[in-house]
Amino acid sequence: MPDSAQQLLHLVIGGELTGLESTTFKDLDKVEFVGVYPNYATAYTAWKAKAHQTVDNAHMRYFIVHLHRLLDPDHDTKPAR
C-alpha cells in the first residue's frame, strides 16, 4: 500500500473517570469502545457526538487515541517542510 493511501487509524473510547483532574477510568469493565476510524476527522465527529450525549455528567469523558502512532511510532505523519 503506498504511503499516500496509508490509514491513520484513530480509536474513540470513553467512560466515567475517577475524578475531574484524572484520566483514570472508574471501572474498566464499563469503558465504551465507540469505534476505530480511518482518519482524525471522522474520529473527531464520533468523539463530539458521544461527548455531547454525556454533557450532564462531568466525570464522563471520551478520548481519541492515535492508533497509527502506536502501531508505527517511527513514522512521522507530519508533512515535510
C-alpha positions as CSV (number, residue, x, y, z in Angstrom):
1,M,0.0,0.0,0.0
2,P,1.5,3.4,-1.0
3,D,2.1,5.9,1.8
4,S,-0.5,8.3,0.3
5,A,-3.1,5.6,0.9
6,Q,-1.9,4.8,4.5
7,Q,-4.7,4.6,7.1
8,L,-4.2,6.8,10.0
9,L,-6.3,4.8,12.5
10,H,-7.9,6.5,15.4
11,L,-9.8,4.9,18.3
12,V,-12.5,6.6,20.2
13,I,-13.2,5.4,23.8
14,G,-14.8,6.8,26.8
15,G,-16.2,6.2,30.3
16,E,-16.6,7.6,33.7
17,L,-13.4,8.9,35.3
18,T,-12.3,8.7,39.0
19,G,-12.1,12.5,39.2
20,L,-12.2,15.7,37.2
21,E,-8.4,16.1,37.1
22,S,-7.8,12.4,36.3
23,T,-7.6,10.3,33.2
24,T,-8.2,7.1,35.2
25,F,-11.4,5.2,34.4
26,K,-13.6,4.4,37.4
27,D,-14.5,0.9,36.1
28,L,-12.6,-0.6,33.1
29,D,-15.4,-3.1,32.5
30,K,-17.6,-0.1,31.6
31,V,-15.2,1.6,29.2
32,E,-17.1,2.2,25.9
33,F,-15.3,1.4,22.7
34,V,-17.0,3.8,20.3
35,G,-15.1,2.7,17.2
36,V,-12.0,2.8,15.1
37,Y,-11.8,5.4,12.3
38,P,-9.6,5.8,9.3
39,N,-8.7,9.4,10.0
40,Y,-8.8,12.1,12.6
41,A,-11.8,14.0,11.1
42,T,-14.2,11.0,11.3
43,A,-12.9,10.1,14.8
44,Y,-13.5,13.7,15.9
45,T,-17.1,13.6,14.6
46,A,-17.7,10.4,16.6
47,W,-16.0,11.8,19.7
48,K,-18.0,15.0,19.6
49,A,-21.3,13.1,19.2
50,K,-20.6,10.9,22.3
51,A,-19.3,13.9,24.3
52,H,-22.5,15.8,23.7
53,Q,-24.6,12.9,24.8
54,T,-22.9,12.8,28.2
55,V,-22.5,16.6,28.8
56,D,-24.5,16.4,32.0
57,N,-22.0,14.0,33.7
58,A,-18.8,15.9,34.4
59,H,-16.9,12.6,35.1
60,M,-17.8,11.1,31.8
61,R,-15.1,11.7,29.2
62,Y,-14.3,10.4,25.7
63,F,-10.8,10.3,24.1
64,I,-9.3,10.0,20.7
65,V,-6.4,7.6,20.7
66,H,-4.0,7.9,17.7
67,L,-3.5,4.2,17.0
68,H,-1.3,4.9,13.9
69,R,1.3,6.4,16.3
70,L,1.2,3.3,18.5
71,L,1.4,0.9,15.5
72,D,4.2,2.7,13.8
73,P,5.9,5.1,16.3
74,D,8.9,5.8,13.9
75,H,6.7,7.1,11.1
76,D,6.3,10.9,11.2
77,T,2.8,11.8,10.0
78,K,3.6,15.5,9.7
79,P,4.3,16.8,6.2
80,A,7.9,17.6,5.4
81,R,8.8,21.3,5.4
